[in-house]
Amino acid sequence: MLLKEQIDKKIEQILLLSKNLQECKGLLLNSQIAEAIKIISEDKTFKTYFFTLLRKVDFGTKVDINSKDIVVISHLLGPDIFKLIVYSYFIFFKIPKNWKIFNTNAIKIVELNAKILSDWNRLISYLEQKNDRNLHLSAYALLSIVVCEIIFSDLSHNFEYVVRNSDVSYDRILKNLYGTSLFDLVCKTAGFELENLNEEYKKLSDYLRILLIYEFCRPEFSDMGFDMILNLDIDVTGEMLVNFKKALAHENNL
């Protein structure tokens, strides 16, 4: 078994940004969007990520991705959505090259993340809770997959049989072993300390958990093992289910 200090170090490495990405993040935090676009648009991996993601979903703004002009498209998307995509790239950039826990690849991860980001944007817009802080909560959703893969592939004990044959998730196993869960980590990285949230923000985090479980269980990702990441672990009210269905009904034919 890994020590908690080893787990913390692995997570720290995942969240560590290169010099260019750190500079880009600083510019975004200071609302210097044009300068951030200039830096990130020189990153070839980001350009591939950016256009692949936008080919899969839309964020309510029509853009011509065939133009290949990141500057123009970024301004059309607006600063909130552009920042959302860039922040999510910080996590995507750290996905493993080889997967042991999940049967996936970089393209599938982008496709999944595209659904998460666009559906979260749609959901919080419907709930009339859209602002930068709430929107960017979804940017760190991939962290649950990346951390799960890296940690559990390094554990001497194989938990796959347990997870597949019980109602226990990787999230719950990590919580039991180390006192923190994958979902806790996602929220904490986004600035949502679950134990310190008021009822409004706690409910918002519950909506994110519902969304992630929904996205992880999509038919196109059903053979990849993402459904083993999270348990529901919350009391879902009828009102929440109705809101969720109405928010996503048009796009996903719920």
N, C-alpha and C positions, 0 to 999 in steps of 0.2 A: 504494500500500500504506500501511496505517496504521503508525505507529511504536508500539513497545511501550508508551511512556509514554501514548499515546492510548488504547490497549487498557486499560491499568491504570486510567485515569481513568474510562472507561466502566463498568468492573466496579465501581469505587468508588461511582459514582452508583447503580448497581443495588442495592448493598448498603446504601446510605444510607437510614435510616428517618426518618419524620416524627417530630415531638416526641411525639405520642400513642403511636405504635407503639414508639418507643424507651423510653418510660415503661413500657409494657406488658411489653416484653422484660425490663426491669430487675426488675419485680415477679415475673415468672415465674422468673428466675434466683435470686431470693431466696425462692422457694416461697410467695409471697403470691398464691395462686391466686384467691381471692375478689376481691381488689382488681384483679387483671388482668382478670378476667371483666367486672367493672363497666366498665372503660375500653373494652375491645374490643367489648363488646356494644352500645356506642353508635355503632359504625362500621357504617353501612348496607351498605357493600360487603362487609365481613366477614360480616355476617349472611346475605347472599345466598350468599356463598362457602360458609359453614358448613353451611347447610341443603341447598344443592345437592350438596355433597360427601357428606353423610350420607344423602341419598336414593339415592346410587349404590352404596354399600357399607356394610358394618357392621364394627365393630371387636370383635365378640364380646360386645357388651353391647346388650341390647334397649333402644331409646329411642323415645319417641313424638315424632317430629319435627313432628307436627301441632300440638303444644302451642305451638310457636314460642317456648318459654321457654329461652333460651340458658343461663341460670343453672342450671336444673334439669338440662338435658341434659348440660352440661359436667361437673357433679358425677357424673352417672351414667357418663359416659365414663371418668372418672378423670383425675387430673392429668397422667399421662404422655401419654395420647392427646390431651387438650385442648391441651397444650403442643405436641405434634407438629403438630396442625392449625394452631395460631396461627403457629408458626415457618414452616410451609409457606406461609401467607398472606403473610408478609413478602416472599417471592419472587413469589408470584402477583400481588401488588399492583403489581409492576413490569413485568408483561408488556406488550408493545407493543399499541397500538390497531390499527395496521395491520401486516400481515405480508407480507414479500416472499420469504423463504426457505421458510417453511412455510405450507401451505394449511390454516389452522386458525382458531379463534376462542376466546373466553374460556370458553364452555360446554364445548367439547371439551378444553380444557386442564384444567378442573376435573375432568372425567370421567377423564382420564388420570391426574391426580394422585391422585384417589380410589383408583384401582387400585394405584398405586405405594405409597401409604401403608398401605393395608389389607393388601396382599400382603407388604410388608416386615415389618409387625407379625406376620403369620402365620409368615413364614419364620424370623425370629429367635426367635420363641417355640418353634418346632419345634426349632431348633438349641440351645435352652436358653441363649441369649445375650441375653435381653431385659433391658436396663436403659436408663436415660434417654439415656446417651451413644450407645449403639448404635441405639436406636430413632430418635433424632432425626437420624441420618445421612441418612435418606430424606427429611427435610423440605426438603432443599436440592436435590433431584433436578431440580426445574424450572429450576434455575440453568443447567443444560446447554442447555436449549432457549432460554431468554431471552438468554443471552450469545451463543449461536450465531447467533440471529436478528439481534441488534443489531450484532455484529461483522461477520458476513459480508455483511449487507445494505449495509454501509458500505464494503466493499472494492471497489476499482475493477475487480478481476478477478472474473468469475463462475465459481465453482468447481463449480456444480451439475453440469455435464456430466462433469467429472472424477470427482466422487463417485458419480454414477449409473452410470458405465461402468467402474468399477474397484473394487477392494476397499479403497480409501482413504476414510476417513470425515472429516467436519468436525473431529472430535476430533483425528485424526492430523495433519491439515493445520495446525491451530492449534499443535500441539506442535512440528511441524517449523519453522513460521514464527517462533514466539515463545518456545519452550522450555517452555510450559505447555499442558496440555490442558484440555478442558472437564470431563472426569472428575476431573482433579487439582483443579480449582477447586471442584467440588462437595464433594469430601472435605475440602479445606483449610478451606472455610467452616464445615464441620461439626466442625472440630477434629481431623480425621484427616489429618495430614501424611504422605502415602504413603511418602516416603523414610525416615520415622522410625518406622514401624509395626513392631511385632513380628510374628511369623508368624501369631498368632491374629487380630490385627486386620487384617493384610494379606489373610488369607483371607476375612474378613468383607467387606472392600471388594470382593473378587472376586465374592462373592455379590451385592453390590449391582449391580455391572456386569452380571452375568448377568440380574438382575431387570429392569434398565432396558432392556436389549436386548429382552428378552421382552415387556415392556409396550409399547415403541415399535413392535413388529412385530405387535401385536394387529390382527386384521382390521378392527375398527372405526376404527383409526387408520392403516390401510395407505396411504391416498391423501394423507396429510398431510406425508410426507417425514421423519418422525421416525426412520425406520430408517436414515437417512444420518448420524445424529449420532455413533454409536459403532461401533468395531470391537470384537470380542471381546477380542483382545490379551492373553489370559491362557491358561494351561494349565488347562483344566477337567478335573478327574478324574471318574471314574465315580461315586465316592462323592458328589461335589458335585451331580452331575446327579440321582442317586437322592434325595438330601436335598431338592433343589429340587422335584422332582416330587411327593414325598410331602407336603411342606409345603403345596403349593398345589393338590393333587389334588382335594380336596373342593369347594373354591370354584369352581375353573376347569375341572373335568372333564378334567384332563390324563390 
